[in-house]
Each structure stands twice: as C-alpha cells, then as structure tokens.
Amino acid sequence: FEVCATSDGSVAIPTVVLHTETPALARRDGPGVSELQSGPVISNEMARMLSCDCDVELVLEEDGRPVGIGRKSRKIPGWLRRQVVARDHHCIFPGCGRTVFIQIHHRQPWSEGGATDLDNLVLLCWWHHIFIHEKGWHITRDTQGRHVFRQPDWTPYPPRPT
C-alpha cells in the first residue's frame, strides 16, 4: 500500500498512541484501562493486538504522572508533546478551546530556568501564544493548581469578583 511505504520502498511501521497501564498489556486478565489518543477507550485485548506490530514509546512516570526531560533541552520530544495534547486537548486560554494551530508553551520560560516537563508545558493556539510572548501576558497557577491567565498588569483574566 503506497501510503504506508517509505522513500526506500520499505513498509513504514505505524506509531499507535495508546495510553494504558502496564498490567493491561502484561496479562490477558490484567486490570487497567487502555485508550487511544483522542479516541475511545478500547479493550485491553485490542490494545495488545495493536501493540504487536508498531513502534512503542516508553513514557517514564512518577506517581502516575509522566516525567519530562528537565533542562536537557528546550525542544519537546514527540512522546512528551503527545502527553501535553492528551492532557490539555485544546488551547487552555479561558473561553478559547481551539484545537488547530496549537503550540506548546513553557509556562516558566526555558531561557529563565524552566524545565521541559509536563507540569511546565501548556497548549496554546498561536493567537494566545502571541499574548504571552509579545503582549506581556503571564500564566500562573492558583492554590488548586489551575492555570490563571494574567494581563500585563498582572490582573487575572477573566477578572474574578473580589
């Protein structure tokens, strides 16, 4: 099938993005849930079948949360990019929700010591990414860990009642 052929004529091995727990793949009767990226929850048997002949990426986790690459590089590796998309789904700017023309932003800039870790990365559409880089907006977190967008004067957006 031509679409799956590489430039040298060999068959490309597909990459299936599957979120699952190790026991779901390890044992036929193993507990756990398997879910396709941006798709449905599937049976663990289907997950085992799909993972038979595809590229498998290892994602290291600590306490059930993916670990990033820290200060090793500003560039976001594909596996970590997919984790950010799976978590955020769309631009996280209040009221936006765009799913196209989205970019990943380091909440604490890499140039200022920020890490390339899941907790420091968010999805923004290109327009709201410009707000941060060129218009002086900021992203902070509240006491519950939710993202708070702040205007250049640090006023929360949308303004909250006092």
C-alpha positions in Angstrom: 0.0 0.0 0.0 1.7 3.2 -1.2 0.6 5.4 1.6 2.5 3.2 4.1 5.7 2.9 2.1 8.8 4.8 3.0 11.0 6.6 0.5 13.2 3.4 0.2 10.2 1.2 -0.6 10.1 -0.5 2.8 6.9 -0.6 4.8 6.6 2.1 7.5 5.8 0.8 10.9 2.8 2.7 12.4 3.1 4.6 15.7 0.0 3.9 17.7 -0.5 6.4 20.6 -2.1 4.3 23.3 -2.5 5.3 26.9 -2.5 2.2 29.1 -1.4 0.8 32.3 1.3 -1.9 32.3 -0.9 -4.7 33.8 -3.4 -4.2 30.9 -0.8 -5.3 28.4 1.2 -7.7 30.6 -1.6 -10.3 31.3 -4.6 -11.4 29.4 -6.8 -11.0 32.5 -4.8 -7.9 33.7 -6.6 -5.0 35.2 -6.3 -1.5 33.8 -7.7 0.7 31.1 -6.5 1.3 27.6 -7.4 4.4 25.5 -6.4 5.6 22.0 -5.1 9.1 21.8 -8.0 11.4 21.1 -10.2 8.4 20.7 -12.2 5.8 22.6 -11.4 3.5 25.5 -10.7 0.1 24.0 -10.4 -3.4 25.4 -7.1 -4.5 26.8 -7.1 -7.3 24.3 -7.4 -4.8 21.4 -4.6 -2.8 23.0 -2.4 -5.9 23.0 -3.2 -6.6 19.4 -2.5 -3.0 18.3 0.9 -3.0 20.1 2.0 -6.3 18.4 3.5 -4.6 15.3 4.1 -0.9 15.9 6.6 1.4 17.4 6.2 1.6 21.1 7.4 4.6 23.1 8.3 4.3 26.7 7.0 7.1 28.9 8.6 7.2 32.4 6.1 8.1 35.2 6.5 9.0 38.8 3.4 8.6 41.0 1.3 8.1 37.8 2.4 11.3 36.1 4.8 11.4 33.1 8.2 12.8 33.8 9.8 15.2 31.2 13.4 15.8 30.3 14.1 18.6 32.7 16.7 21.1 31.5 18.3 18.7 29.0 16.7 20.5 26.0 14.1 23.2 25.2 12.9 21.1 22.3 9.9 19.0 23.3 10.2 15.3 22.2 7.3 13.7 20.4 6.3 11.5 23.3 6.1 14.5 25.7 4.2 16.5 23.1 1.6 13.8 22.8 1.3 13.8 26.6 0.6 17.6 26.6 -2.1 17.2 23.9 -3.7 14.2 25.7 -3.9 16.3 28.9 -5.0 19.7 27.5 -6.9 18.7 24.3 -7.1 22.3 23.2 -5.9 25.8 23.8 -6.3 26.4 27.6 -6.9 30.1 27.4 -10.2 30.8 29.1 -13.1 30.5 26.5 -10.8 29.6 23.6 -10.8 25.8 23.1 -9.1 25.9 19.6 -7.8 22.5 18.5 -6.0 23.7 15.4 -2.9 25.8 15.1 -1.9 24.9 18.6 1.6 25.2 20.0 3.2 24.1 23.2 4.4 26.8 25.6 6.8 26.6 28.5 4.9 28.2 31.4 8.2 29.2 33.0 10.4 30.1 30.1 13.2 27.6 29.4 15.6 30.6 29.0 14.8 31.5 32.6 15.4 28.1 34.1 12.1 26.4 33.2 12.1 22.7 32.6 10.8 20.7 29.7 8.5 18.8 31.9 4.7 18.1 31.6 3.9 20.3 34.6 5.6 23.3 32.9 4.1 22.8 29.4 0.6 24.0 28.2 -1.2 24.1 24.9 -2.0 27.5 23.4 -3.3 28.4 20.0 -1.0 30.7 18.0 -3.0 33.8 18.9 -2.9 33.3 22.6 0.7 32.2 22.4 1.3 35.7 21.0 -0.4 37.2 24.0 2.3 35.7 26.2 5.4 36.4 24.1 4.5 39.7 22.5 1.8 41.3 24.6 3.2 40.7 28.1 0.6 38.3 29.4 1.5 35.8 32.1 0.4 32.3 33.2 0.4 31.4 36.9 -1.3 28.7 39.0 -3.8 29.2 41.8 -3.7 27.3 45.1 -5.7 24.4 43.4 -3.1 24.1 40.6 -5.4 25.7 37.9 -3.9 27.9 35.3 -4.6 31.6 35.7 -4.0 34.0 32.8 -2.9 37.4 33.8 -2.9 40.6 31.8 0.3 42.6 31.5 -0.5 44.5 34.8 -0.9 41.0 36.5 -4.7 41.4 36.8 -6.3 37.9 36.5 -8.3 37.3 33.3 -11.2 36.9 33.3 -11.4 39.2 36.3 -12.7 37.4 39.4 -15.1 39.1 41.9 -13.4 40.4 45.0 
